Every structure is written in structure tokens, then in C-alpha cells.
Amino acid sequence: MTSSSLSPRPVVGRTVLIAGATSAAGVAVADALCTAGATVIAVGSNEGRLQSLRDTVTDAVTYVCDLGDFSAVHELAAAVHAEHGAIDGLIHLVGGWRGGGGLTGQTDDDWDFLHSHVLTTLRNTTRAFNNDLLDSPAGRLAIVSSVTVENPAPGGANYASAKAAAETWTRAVGRGFATAESAAAAVIFVVRSLTGLEHELATRVVDLWDADAASVNNTRVRLGD
Ligand SMILES: NC(=O)c1ccc[n+]([C@@H]2O[C@H](COP(=O)([O-])OP(=O)(O)OC[C@H]3O[C@@H](n4cnc5c(N)ncnc54)[C@H](OP(=O)(O)O)[C@@H]3O)[C@@H](O)[C@H]2O)c1
């Protein structure tokens, strides 16, 4: 056995906040991070679903927060800092799909939902925790985007546009990391459907800490190929 094989993985001891943690993908990511030795802070808007997560991932700590409300996210950040210190990772998983019906089916209600869930929650969480990631010895931000950004269709125009905006926002955050010469990186995972890819996503999230920041910052990584 070599000395390097005895070294703990870089993810060990990191504090990682999962924004929107109660879906199958969120539970898989939380479980993989806890198993790898990270402290997981799982956030959702529904206490019942967070309890289900805690039943499965017993080491995760959870917070209820409407991540679409910036003042609530500000309070969340204060509570997390007081109880766990600064975070090293932000894995943003709030999403949801609305669409269909061609271009005339792209309703304002659907746009408001997608804008709020896909983009506003990302803007709120990254603004609240950007300094943590910048100052961390290994800050990581990840989102999960969609192949429809490259190949949008009329019936998914609202959705693809919201996801495109989320990708642009994430690249802006990553550019800030690079400009500050911090050890942080922002990564965009891309899927057609997450169903069946939850464990691949979880593994890729844990692996983010194995790579040096500059080699992964502002990369777009397709899952499921
Ligand atoms: N599913 C797919 O096939 C697919 C395809 C392409 C991309 N993606 C993307 O992959 C990511 C994960 O997708 P997913 O389907 O696993 O999850 P999701 O169902 O889109 O949402 C993830 C979590 O967000 C939480 N959430 C919703 N609104 C919230 C709010 N206002 N504040 C706090 N938490 C909130 C939900 O929990 P609560 O309701 O308990 O709060 C849920 O656990 C998303 O960004 C999604 O757009 C998914």
C-alpha cells in the first residue's frame, strides 16, 4: 500500500449544502456525500419530505427554507454559519418541468414557476453562499441542466430558456471564482433525464473534490453517455 492510498479523499470533512435535496437524485447525492465523509446540509421546502430524507440518510442535517425567497435564504445562511460554519459545496437541484402545447402552450404561469424554481433559487443560494465558496480551500458549485438548452423545441421553450439562464448564471459565478484565483469551481452537469442516473450524478458530485478547481471550473459535463 502506498502512502497516497492512505490519504483521505479531499471531500472528507467538507460541508456541502444541497439546495432542493428531497428528490431521488437529492437523496442519492446526500447519501453519497455522507458516505464519503462530508457533512451534508439538506435543504427543501417541505419538512415531511426532509424527514423522509433523514430516515434514509441519517447523518444529514436538514433545514426547511423557501429558496425562492432571498430573505429566507439569507436567514438560512446565517443559521448554517452559526451551526456549521462556512460551506465548501453548493449542489443546486431545485428544478421541475412545465411545458408542452407548442409555443402557444408556453404560459406565463409555467414561466413564473420555472423562473422561480430553476433560476431564482440558484441566484438566491449562490449570492448567499458565494463568499463561503470563494474562501473555501475547495469550494464547489454544481447544477444539473438539460440537453434541451442546446436543442430547444417550441413545447419546451420556457423550460430550455430558464435552464439556459441558469447555465449562464453558473458560468458567471465560475468566472468570479477564476478571477479571484480562488480554489473554487462551478460545474454544469447535463442530462436528458435524471431517471436512472441518480447514482452517476451522486458519484460525479463526490468526485468534484478529487479534481483541482482550474481543471473543472466552468465545465459542462454530460451524464449518461
Ligand atoms: N428529473 C429529470 O429528468 C431532469 C432532467 C434534466 C434536468 N434536471 C434537473 O436536475 C435537478 C434535479 O432534478 P429532480 O427532478 O431530481 O428534482 P426536482 O423535483 O426538480 O426538485 C428538487 C428538489 O427541489 C425542492 N424544492 C422545490 N422548490 C423548492 C423551494 N422553493 N425551496 C426549496 N426547495 C425546493 C423539492 O423539494 P420540496 O418540494 O420538498 O421542497 C425537491 O426535492 C433539477 O435542477 C432539474 O431541473 C432534471
Ligand as a Chemical Component Dictionary entry (heavy atoms), coordinates in Angstrom:
data_LIG
# 
_chem_comp.id                   LIG 
_chem_comp.type                 NON-POLYMER 
_chem_comp.pdbx_formal_charge   0 
_chem_comp.three_letter_code    LIG 
# 
loop_
_chem_comp_atom.comp_id 
_chem_comp_atom.atom_id 
_chem_comp_atom.alt_atom_id 
_chem_comp_atom.type_symbol 
_chem_comp_atom.charge 
_chem_comp_atom.model_Cartn_x 
_chem_comp_atom.model_Cartn_y 
_chem_comp_atom.model_Cartn_z 
_chem_comp_atom.pdbx_ordinal 
LIG N1  N1  N 0  -35.684 14.931 -13.476 1  
LIG C1  C1  C 0  -35.136 14.977 -14.687 2  
LIG O1  O1  O 0  -35.289 14.098 -15.547 3  
LIG C2  C2  C 0  -34.240 16.159 -15.025 4  
LIG C3  C3  C 0  -33.850 16.379 -16.346 5  
LIG C4  C4  C 0  -32.992 17.448 -16.620 6  
LIG C5  C5  C 0  -32.539 18.270 -15.586 7  
LIG N2  N2  N 1  -32.978 18.030 -14.332 8  
LIG C6  C6  C 0  -32.558 18.918 -13.261 9  
LIG O2  O2  O 0  -31.934 18.180 -12.240 10 
LIG C7  C7  C 0  -32.159 18.805 -10.983 11 
LIG C8  C8  C 0  -32.771 17.790 -10.026 12 
LIG O3  O3  O 0  -33.981 17.366 -10.580 13 
LIG P1  P1  P 0  -35.023 16.458 -9.764  14 
LIG O4  O4  O 0  -36.079 16.053 -10.741 15 
LIG O5  O5  O -1 -34.292 15.459 -9.002  16 
LIG O6  O6  O 0  -35.595 17.428 -8.676  17 
LIG P2  P2  P 0  -36.876 18.379 -8.633  18 
LIG O7  O7  O 0  -38.039 17.531 -8.408  19 
LIG O8  O8  O 0  -36.865 19.252 -9.809  20 
LIG O9  O9  O 0  -36.605 19.280 -7.350  21 
LIG C9  C9  C 0  -35.593 19.001 -6.426  22 
LIG C10 C10 C 0  -35.996 19.480 -5.075  23 
LIG O10 O10 O 0  -36.271 20.869 -5.022  24 
LIG C11 C11 C 0  -37.066 21.079 -3.864  25 
LIG N3  N3  N 0  -37.718 22.390 -3.973  26 
LIG C12 C12 C 0  -38.644 22.774 -4.864  27 
LIG N4  N4  N 0  -38.972 24.056 -4.647  28 
LIG C13 C13 C 0  -38.218 24.485 -3.601  29 
LIG C14 C14 C 0  -38.100 25.724 -2.913  30 
LIG N5  N5  N 0  -38.809 26.801 -3.273  31 
LIG N6  N6  N 0  -37.246 25.803 -1.878  32 
LIG C15 C15 C 0  -36.531 24.720 -1.502  33 
LIG N7  N7  N 0  -36.585 23.527 -2.129  34 
LIG C16 C16 C 0  -37.428 23.419 -3.169  35 
LIG C17 C17 C 0  -38.013 19.909 -3.860  36 
LIG O11 O11 O 0  -38.330 19.513 -2.548  37 
LIG P3  P3  P 0  -39.576 20.093 -1.715  38 
LIG O12 O12 O 0  -40.750 20.099 -2.639  39 
LIG O13 O13 O 0  -39.704 19.147 -0.597  40 
LIG O14 O14 O 0  -39.158 21.450 -1.307  41 
LIG C18 C18 C 0  -37.193 18.800 -4.485  42 
LIG O15 O15 O 0  -36.650 17.958 -3.526  43 
LIG C19 C19 C 0  -33.074 19.989 -11.259 44 
LIG O16 O16 O 0  -32.319 21.157 -11.420 45 
LIG C20 C20 C 0  -33.709 19.616 -12.574 46 
LIG O17 O17 O 0  -34.151 20.731 -13.342 47 
LIG C21 C21 C 0  -33.815 17.004 -14.010 48 
# 
loop_
_chem_comp_bond.comp_id 
_chem_comp_bond.atom_id_1 
_chem_comp_bond.atom_id_2 
_chem_comp_bond.value_order 
_chem_comp_bond.pdbx_ordinal 
LIG N1  C1  SING 1  
LIG C1  O1  DOUB 2  
LIG C1  C2  SING 3  
LIG C2  C3  SING 4  
LIG C2  C21 DOUB 5  
LIG C3  C4  DOUB 6  
LIG C4  C5  SING 7  
LIG C5  N2  DOUB 8  
LIG N2  C6  SING 9  
LIG N2  C21 SING 10 
LIG C6  O2  SING 11 
LIG C6  C20 SING 12 
LIG O2  C7  SING 13 
LIG C7  C8  SING 14 
LIG C7  C19 SING 15 
LIG C8  O3  SING 16 
LIG O3  P1  SING 17 
LIG P1  O4  DOUB 18 
LIG P1  O5  SING 19 
LIG P1  O6  SING 20 
LIG O6  P2  SING 21 
LIG P2  O7  DOUB 22 
LIG P2  O8  SING 23 
LIG P2  O9  SING 24 
LIG O9  C9  SING 25 
LIG C9  C10 SING 26 
LIG C10 O10 SING 27 
LIG C10 C18 SING 28 
LIG O10 C11 SING 29 
LIG C11 N3  SING 30 
LIG C11 C17 SING 31 
LIG N3  C12 SING 32 
LIG N3  C16 SING 33 
LIG C12 N4  DOUB 34 
LIG N4  C13 SING 35 
LIG C13 C14 SING 36 
LIG C13 C16 DOUB 37 
LIG C14 N5  SING 38 
LIG C14 N6  DOUB 39 
LIG N6  C15 SING 40 
LIG C15 N7  DOUB 41 
LIG N7  C16 SING 42 
LIG C17 O11 SING 43 
LIG C17 C18 SING 44 
LIG O11 P3  SING 45 
LIG P3  O12 DOUB 46 
LIG P3  O13 SING 47 
LIG P3  O14 SING 48 
LIG C18 O15 SING 49 
LIG C19 O16 SING 50 
LIG C19 C20 SING 51 
LIG C20 O17 SING 52 
# 
